[in-house]
Amino acid sequence: MKNQKIFTFLAAAVGLLILPLLLQNFGNAWVRIADMALLFVLLSLGLNIVVGYAGLLDLGYVAFFAIGAYMFGLMASPHLSDTFPAIAAMFPDGLHTPLWIVIPLSAGLAGLFGVLLGAPTLRLRGDYLAIVTLGFGEIIRVFLNNLDQPVNITNGPKGISQIDSLHFFGLDLGKKIVVGGFELASVSLYYYLFLALVVVSVVICHRLELSRVGRAWMAIREDEIAAKAMGINTRNLKLLAFGMGATFGGVSGAMFAAFQGFISPESFSLMESVMIVAMVVLGGVGHLPGVILGAVLLSALPEVLRYVAGPLQDMTGGRLDASILRQLLIALAMISVMLLRPRGLWPSPEHGKSLQNVKS
Amino acid sequence: MDILLQQIINGLVLGSMYALIALGYTMVYGIINLINFAHGEVMMVGALTSWTIIGMMQESMPGTPGYIILIIALVIACIVAAALNFTIEKVAYRPLRNSPKLAPLITAIGMSILLQTLAMIIWKPNYKSYPTLLSNTPIEIGGAVISPTQVMILAFTAVSLALLMWLVNYTKLGRAMRATAENPRVAGLMGVKPDVVISATFIIGAVLAAIAGVMYASNYGTAQHAMGFLPGLKAFTAAVFGGIGNLGGAVVGALLLGLIESIGAGYIGALTGGVLGSHYSDIFAFIVLIIVLTLRPSGLLGERVADRA
């Protein structure tokens, strides 16, 4: 029994490690899909802390993703030094802040915003919270769109381009490397980085789930008043949940900016927040394997179908193009999965009796 | 001074459209505790249906007076929207009535995306110019102007609200609705059929949304598959602002929101010395919402405690 478990684990690990090498043969676009799927896994894991563990529905999660991405974009692109002569004078070679400074900064700033959002909404629950967080996401997006005047900070709808790729230990992920005659494309390098981050995050989330903090979050989720009566400091723990979730969002945002090399407010619309929530809920809210499954399915599957959609587009006279088909599939998946399996595709096993179905 | 008056008129017009949509949200929420994210899309379907009907009628019977075309298009749009919302509730929300809370919410979001996508396939994604059916000579009131379309919007909203209030407060169906909102199980024991009441709620909400859609399209002169999303969101904000589940609250919240938005957009440039322009008007709604909910979590006229929401 135990051997079998180790075997499946090893098989999965080997499979994940050689996946980009296989996909690379079909073109880098396929590896990109895998990269984006991993980024979404990262985001979903972060949101799962807020929605899954603490039970706080956050519909503005993409704001933290945006904060991380813009932080990285501004600190590692020519944009700021082009606009402000003072900064150009300070950094004659252009602003290329090293990774080890930008990532903690993005994470910290996103976490700070998470707490800032959490603080006024502590008393709210359920749908009120959902709508406030949604509003927060929109506010951030409107600011990103309009902060190009009077001082050009975010470059408005045009976005920030020429963002540095990630470098660390003398390794530049933006260029392909050749190991013993075998070529590793830049996208595959990012794949391994994101995979490593996902593994680290899964370990963190798993440990959190089992920890005192995690159990306290779940107690708050099930019944806040009872949790309070048990001596749980609900205020601090809710803020902690918001902050931790936001930190994950910030780090993935920074990764996204470096990976794409270009960011604009369009990538951080409400639709993205909704998609991340859908990934978490579709997979199985609060259950790590489910969340990962949901994220991979919702991000990768429609992309894959996009490549086979060509014939369909010809058949319908161009009315059903790839992006429309993708949206259609996402919508249908969301509705049908919820109708058939309301607790998600891979829900957590129930411990004892749940109070969820008892109507007050 | 006349600028202020003009902004107040614009705000009231905007607010009354929000009110029509917000009522649908708040009624549905009051009865089954669901944020019907697809509600804004029902409004969009209403607007686009009326656009098609108007196009067809202008082609087949030229010379028909504008207001007759508008009324016929409005009626058909209401019927289509009602049928649509009835079907959505039956297919997507009813099976989930007793499942975990997040499930119907995700279904509603999925439904919203689905409707937008279908509308994009049926009506093509371009912006359509919505014909002006009423005369567009503006009426002047004390230095400010109001167009006949805007007068019509205010009138329609007032009439719809009056009818709705009468329906909810003085008819048997209204009593059943209020009873179901209070406690569905006890209402069922008293002989109310919750399913019928819920269907009726969705149909009424859809009719109001379709009216709002036609008004919105004729006011701005365009219609498109994504037009329902932002108004829907703001209408929901208005419903929460006024205290969700409370009809009067939704109207008050919507009118206030419309006023805040248009007056804010008119003055923010001058107030901040040109640093923030009127393109920030979209976020007033949310800033107001966050402030109100922080100070008064149950909304302006809400009775329920936020903990139970």
Chai-1 contact restraints between the chains, C-beta under 6 A:
chainA,res_idxA,chainB,res_idxB,connection_type,confidence,min_distance_angstrom,max_distance_angstrom,comment,restraint_id
A,P120,B,T294,contact,1.0,0.0,6.0,A-B,restraint_1
A,R123,B,P297,contact,1.0,0.0,6.0,A-B,restraint_2
A,L124,B,L293,contact,1.0,0.0,6.0,A-B,restraint_3
A,L124,B,P297,contact,1.0,0.0,6.0,A-B,restraint_4
A,L124,B,A306,contact,1.0,0.0,6.0,A-B,restraint_5
A,R125,B,A306,contact,1.0,0.0,6.0,A-B,restraint_6
A,R125,B,D307,contact,1.0,0.0,6.0,A-B,restraint_7
A,R125,B,A309,contact,1.0,0.0,6.0,A-B,restraint_8
A,G126,B,A309,contact,1.0,0.0,6.0,A-B,restraint_9
A,D127,B,I35,contact,1.0,0.0,6.0,A-B,restraint_10
A,D127,B,A309,contact,1.0,0.0,6.0,A-B,restraint_11
A,Y128,B,L293,contact,1.0,0.0,6.0,A-B,restraint_12
A,Y128,B,A306,contact,1.0,0.0,6.0,A-B,restraint_13
A,Y128,B,A309,contact,1.0,0.0,6.0,A-B,restraint_14
A,I131,B,V240,contact,1.0,0.0,6.0,A-B,restraint_15
A,V132,B,I290,contact,1.0,0.0,6.0,A-B,restraint_16
A,V132,B,L293,contact,1.0,0.0,6.0,A-B,restraint_17
A,G135,B,F286,contact,1.0,0.0,6.0,A-B,restraint_18
A,G135,B,L289,contact,1.0,0.0,6.0,A-B,restraint_19
A,E138,B,F286,contact,1.0,0.0,6.0,A-B,restraint_20
A,I139,B,I283,contact,1.0,0.0,6.0,A-B,restraint_21
A,I139,B,F286,contact,1.0,0.0,6.0,A-B,restraint_22
A,V142,B,D282,contact,1.0,0.0,6.0,A-B,restraint_23
A,V142,B,I283,contact,1.0,0.0,6.0,A-B,restraint_24
A,N146,B,H279,contact,1.0,0.0,6.0,A-B,restraint_25
A,P150,B,V275,contact,1.0,0.0,6.0,A-B,restraint_26
A,V274,B,I109,contact,1.0,0.0,6.0,A-B,restraint_27
A,A278,B,I106,contact,1.0,0.0,6.0,A-B,restraint_28
A,V281,B,L102,contact,1.0,0.0,6.0,A-B,restraint_29
A,V281,B,I106,contact,1.0,0.0,6.0,A-B,restraint_30
A,R319,B,I121,contact,1.0,0.0,6.0,A-B,restraint_31
A,I324,B,T117,contact,1.0,0.0,6.0,A-B,restraint_32
A,I324,B,M120,contact,1.0,0.0,6.0,A-B,restraint_33
A,Q327,B,I113,contact,1.0,0.0,6.0,A-B,restraint_34
A,Q327,B,T117,contact,1.0,0.0,6.0,A-B,restraint_35
A,L328,B,T117,contact,1.0,0.0,6.0,A-B,restraint_36
A,A331,B,G110,contact,1.0,0.0,6.0,A-B,restraint_37
A,A331,B,I113,contact,1.0,0.0,6.0,A-B,restraint_38
A,A331,B,L114,contact,1.0,0.0,6.0,A-B,restraint_39
A,A331,B,T117,contact,1.0,0.0,6.0,A-B,restraint_40
A,M334,B,I106,contact,1.0,0.0,6.0,A-B,restraint_41
A,M334,B,G110,contact,1.0,0.0,6.0,A-B,restraint_42
A,I335,B,A92,contact,1.0,0.0,6.0,A-B,restraint_43
A,I335,B,T107,contact,1.0,0.0,6.0,A-B,restraint_44
A,I335,B,G110,contact,1.0,0.0,6.0,A-B,restraint_45
A,M338,B,A103,contact,1.0,0.0,6.0,A-B,restraint_46
A,M338,B,I106,contact,1.0,0.0,6.0,A-B,restraint_47
A,M338,B,T107,contact,1.0,0.0,6.0,A-B,restraint_48
A,L339,B,P95,contact,1.0,0.0,6.0,A-B,restraint_49
A,P342,B,L96,contact,1.0,0.0,6.0,A-B,restraint_50
A,P342,B,S99,contact,1.0,0.0,6.0,A-B,restraint_51
A,P342,B,A103,contact,1.0,0.0,6.0,A-B,restraint_52
A,Q356,B,P100,contact,1.0,0.0,6.0,A-B,restraint_53
